[in-house]
Amino acid sequence: MKLLHSGKVRDVYEDGEDLVLVASDRVSIYDVVLPTPIPDKGRVLTQLSLWWFDRLADIVPHHVISGTDVPAEFAGRAMRCRRLEMLPVECIARGYLAGLGLEEYRKQGTVSGVPLPDGLVEGSKLPEPIFTPTTKAAVGEHDEFMTFDDVVSAVGADTAKKLRELTLAVYTRGAETAAARGIVVADTKLEFGLDRDGRIVLADEVLTPDSSRFWPADSWEPGRPQYAFDKQFLREWSQGLEWDRTPPGPEVPPDVVAATRARYLEAYERITGGVL
């Protein structure tokens, strides 16, 4: 196999006509990779993605060929995938107000150009899920909000409409599935590509603690930060540091590593009903 790309979390290898996506235990916050890994994180991302891909296949085709036909050293944290022409948009659906969406709303009353009602607070449920795409930033750079018109300019009107439709459909299915298991999916980030026939295909990861905000439904309360089964815990920990959110990232102490690992594992177990 040949290493093609090493990203914030994933390494992409070429294996004949296929790609092998390997999820590492690296973790990034504010688009900065931290020097401290989170044990078992790569397994959680891969196995949870595979679980979701199976349950979303009737909405949109996905890129996975196999979750088991991978080199032994990557077993459990790698997927064999089809090659795609990746689209230059991070497709984000939001059902609740949090993170950078909350920051933009407080300044402008909008998120990615989508107007929202007055009076919303941190953690508020939106009247309906919204499509709030961003650019795809390189390692060490920051994603920037895009309006829908920006997406049209990047990929064309028909593809932009389909991306919005699919993103909201995947989010809705994911949110409904997780809600039945006591988890709120506040938002999620998806990536899509085109296959050889020009079809839009769901790629990368899907509805994981790295790409989504997961909150326990029984403690959700608008107007305050929520308990998170995702890396929001690390973001909040970092806010107490003298760090300007640029590389190099801070070392993560063992107790914070352990607590983060526990949240990743709990997210997997609560959503799938299984144990890694």
Summary of the structure (lengths in Angstrom):
residues: 276
radius of gyration: 17.9
end to end distance: 26.9
largest distance: 54.1
contacts: 881
relative contact order: 0.18
helix: 32%
strand: 26%
